[in-house]
């Protein structure tokens, strides 16, 4: 495959400024090496199979360091050297619309109408109405070997959530990537569009992709300590402290686009402050399963637009750094975290998050300086593209009155 595939934007444009590939270098090839452990039939497409591939150098067959799957594999290998198996699970939130992708595009993405007229969180009737889409999604993915746990209505009209069973970190990212594409394809087959845009309208709540995570050692939950008041081991406390300390460094990998930051709004169940709390959905990090062997941390920062490989890898790197530095975990916050003005904010814009990524010594050590530079350029380009566009809001606000 052409090596520009790891350096394009959503429009498949080829921006300047990447060290790994450019017009000057001629856009050569990568080798795509199939990971045969991932081969599977695709039940929703007749006569089709799928296999995931690792990207390698065309000449020497070395792994490409800025390939998202390779970045995660590297962090998993580091964890395994410490004796830990990282286990993760992601939640996929998205909206279903009445019309198809093609119809919505012809309408200029205006007057979007979700498949539901009202908030359907835990709503039996409305989610029954959506089973024409969601039942094929669950069944096809299950038959493709993706361990689907459940789906449910979420906290807005037309919003669904799909949950996949806890798995080793690389498997989890593979499952997430396959499921996201499947949801789009299966909904399209049923005549509907879906979106994973984190904030498709400013009056609606956003869509997230929370990441649940824990470490295991020799089949035993390394995050669990029955002697601790919350069941949290010292390793878990250090890991969580690393997640919190280095969250500004890796926020870009949880919110990689301009729109991602519109989701961080008070009173929407999306976090705004970098604190942890006990089973509290207003915090960026939620302790789940306290006093059980299933004790884990849920990172609530990530939006529905995450690349799961990069998002999970960045959090593993931060958690490992917390263990390495033997960080102490601050006391948990309680109450309405949105109102805690003294607590540190999540980066508010893509521009801010990209700058923090650029200056992250932790990620340069974990991923490599070239990898950080690569994704810093991706963030810069996305911001540059947005800055050059005149929005509908600007025209409506200033056309007559400016």
N, C-alpha and C positions, 0 to 999 in steps of 0.2 A: 504494500500500500504506500501511497505518497506520504512523505514525512510531514507534510503540512497539516495532517489530520490532528496533530496534537498542538496546533498553533492557529486555529481558526476561531472566529466568533460564531454566534448563532446563525448568522447569514452566510456562513462559510467563506467570509472574507479572509484575506491573508495579510494581516497587519504587519507593518515593519517593526523592528525593534527586538525580535527574538534572536537569541544567540544560536539556538539549536537548528533553525531552519530559516531560509530567506530566499529572495530572488537571486541575491548574489551567490548563494550556495547552490542554487539550481533546483531546489526541491527534489531531492532524491527519494530513495525508497527505504522503507522499513520492512522487516520480516515479521509476519504475523504467525506466531507459533501456537497452534491449537492446544488448549488445556483439555485433554480428553476426559478428564474427570467431570467436565461441565457439559458434555454433549447430551442433548436431549431432543426428543420430538417436540414440535410446536403444535399442540392440539387445535389451536384456533386458526391455523393456516394449513390447508391440505397439502400433503406431500412435502412437508418442510421440517427440517431439523436445524438445530442451532448449536454452535459451540463457541465459547469465549476464547479469546486469544491473548497471549502476552506479546508485547511489541519488543522487537529486538533490532539491534544494529544490522544493517544489510550486509556488512562485510565480515564482522567478527562475531555476530550473534550474541553480543553482550546486551543485557537488559537496558532499555531506555530509561534513564533515571527520572524523567519528568512524566512518564506514563502513570496515570492515576493508580492502576492496579499494581504496578511495580512499587509505587510509593507505599501503598498499604502492605504489600508483601514484606517490604523491608522493615516496617515497624512491627509487624507480627513476628518476624524472625528475631528482632531485638527482644521482644517480650519473651519469646520462647527460650532465649539464652539466659534470661533471668529466672526461668522455670515456670513461667505463667502462660496460660492459654487465655487470650482475650475473647470474651463472649459478648456479642452485641445483638440488638434487635432494633429495627427502625419502624416508625409509623409513617405510612404514606397517606397524606391528606390531599384532596383534590376536589374540584367542582365539576359537576356534570351539567351540560346545557341542553336545552330543547333541540337546538339546531346542530347541524354537522359542522365540521371544520370548514368545508368549502362554502357553505351558506353564510357562516359568520364572516369569513374572509371577504365574500362579495358584498356584505353589508358594511365593510370597513371597520369591523370589530366594534360597532355601535349597537346600543340597545340590546345588550346581551341578556338573555332570559334563562336563568337556571331551571333545571328540571323540576324543582320544587318551589312553591310560593311562600314557604315559611321555614323557620328554624326546625331542623329535623334531628337534633341531638337526642339520641336514644329513642327516637320516635318510630313505633312499630308500623303504623299505617303508611307513612311516607316512604320509609325504606322498603316496604313491600312493593310500592309503586315503582321503585327503582331496581327491583330484582331482575327485570329484563336486561339490565346491564350488569349488575353486580353478581348475579348467580353465574353467568358464563365466565366472568373474571375469576371468581373463586375456583370454580370447577376446572377450568382450563389450566390455571396456574398449578393447582394441586396435581393434576394429571401430568404436568410438565416437571414434576418433582420439586416444586416450590412449596415448603411447608406452611401453607396459609393457616393462620389461627382463627381469624374472624374478620368481618367487616361490620361497620356500624354507621349510622347517620352522625354527622358532626354538628358543630355549633353555628350553622348558618344554612340558609336555604340552598339546597342543591349540593351541599358539601358532604362527602363521604370520607371514611377512613378505612384503610386496609392494613391489617397487622399480620406480620410474618413471625413465625416462631423463632425464639432465641437460637443463635447458631454461632460457630466460630466466626471471627470478624470478617475474614475474606469471603466465606460462604454468604454471610449476611449481606455484604456489599454486592455480591453477584446476584443474590435473590432480589434485592432492591432494584438493581438496574434492569433486570429482566421483567420484573413486575411492572415497573413504570412504563416500559414500552408496551407491554401486554395490555395494560389498562387503556392506553390510547388506541391501540389497534382494535381491541374488542369493542370499545365504545363506538368507534368509527364504523365497525361492521353493523352495529345496531342503529346507525343513523344519528349518533350523538357526538358532540365534541366534549372533551374534558380539558381542564387546564391545571397545571402544576405551578402557575404563576403565583407567587406568595400572596400578592395583594392585587386582585384583578379589578377591584373598585374600592374607592376610599371610604365608602359607607359600609362595607362588608368586613367581617373578620378575615384574617389571613389564613393561609394554609401552611402547616409546619411539617417538619420531619424530625420528630424527637428521636434521640438516640439513647437507648438503654444499654448500660455496659457494666460488666464485672470481670474480675479475673479469677481463674481457677488454677489449681495446682494439684497435679496427680489425681484429678477427678474430685477434688474437694474445693468448696467455695472459699477462695483466699480472702474475700471481702468480709467473711463472717467470723465473728468472735462472740461466743455465747456469754462471755463475762462482761462484755460492754453493754452499757444501758440501752444502746440502740442496735446492738448486734454488729457494730462496725469494727473491723480489725484495724490495726495500726496501718497496714498496707492500704486499706481502703481510704483512711483519713488522709494519708499522704498523697494518694492518687487524686482524690477530690480536691485537695489543696492545690495540686498542680493544675487541674482543670480550671480552677477559679483564677489563680495567679496569671496564667498564660492565656486566658480567654481573649484578651484584646489582640494578642499575636495571631490567633488562628480564626478569628471571627470571619475573615474573608472566605475561608473554606466552608463556613456554615451559611454565608450570605454573599454569594459571588456576583450579584448583579445590582444595578441601581434600585430596582423595584424591591429587592429583598428587604431593604431598610424601612420601607413603608409599613411593613408588618409589625414592627416594634412599637406598639401603641398601648397606652394605658387602658386597662379594662377590657382587653381583647383576648386574654389568656396567652398572649405572646409576652415574653419577658422584656424588661427594660433595664434591670439592675443585675450586676454580677455577684449574686449571693446564693447561698444554698439554704434550703429549708426542709422541714420534715413533712412530706406529703402535702406540699403547698404549691399550687399551680401558678402563683404569681412570681415565683423565683426562677432564676435562670437554670438552677440545678436543684432537682427534687430528689430527696431520699425516698426510695420505694422499698417496700418489703422489709421494713425495720424489724429487727429481732427474729428474722427467719434466715434460712440458708439461701433464700432468693434475694437477699438484700443487694441493692444495686443503686446506681445513680442514673437519673434520667437528665440528659442535657436537653433543654427546651429551646435553645437558641436557634437551631437549624430550621431553615424554611424548606418548603416543598421542592425548591429548585436546587437542592444540594447535589453535588457529585458524591455518592456514598463512599467511594474509595478515599477521596481526599478528606471528607468530613471525619470519617472514622480514624484515618491515619493521623490527622492532626490532633485529635483528642487522645489517642494512645501515646503520642509523643509528649504531650503536656502531662499526662498522668505519670508516665515513666520519669519525667523530669522531677515531678513532685516526690516520687519514691527515692530517686537518686539524691535529691537535696534534703530528704527527710523533713519536708515541710510540715508545719503544724496547721491543722484545720481550725479556722475560726469558729466561734459558736454559731449555731444555726440562727437565721433570722426567723421571725414569726410575725403573723399578721399580714396586712396589706403591703407587700413589698413595693408596689407602685408609688406609695406615699413616702418612701424612705429617701429623702433628698440627699442625705449624707453618704449614701452608698454609691459605688462606682457604676457609671452607666456602661451599657453595651455600646460599642462604637455606633455612631448615629448615621453615618453615610458610608457608601462604598469608598469614597475618597479617603476618609479617615481610616477605614479598615485596611485599605491597600497600603497606606503609609506605615501602619503598624506592622503589616506583613514584611514590608521592605526592611524594617529595622529590627526584626526579630532574630536575636542571636540564638534563641532556643530552636526555632525552626531551621535556621541555617545549619545548626549542628545536627539536627535530626534528619532533615531531608537533603541537605547539601546547598551550598550557596547558589549554584546554577539553577537548582529547582525553584528556590525562593525567587530568584530573579525572573524566571520564566513566568511564574504565576503573578508576580508583581506587574509584569508587563500586560498580562491578561486583564488584570483589574484596571490598570491605567487606560487601556484601549477601550474597555467598556464605558468608562467614565468620559473619555474623550468623545466617543460616539454620541452619548447622551447630551453632552454639553453643546454639541453642534446642531441639535434638533430644536426647532421651534414647536412647542407643545400646544395642544388645544387650549389648555388653561391660560397660557400667555395671550393667545389671540382673543379669547373670550373676555379676558380681564382688561386688556389694553387697546383693542382695535379701535374703539370709539373714544375712550376716555383718556388715553395717554397723550 
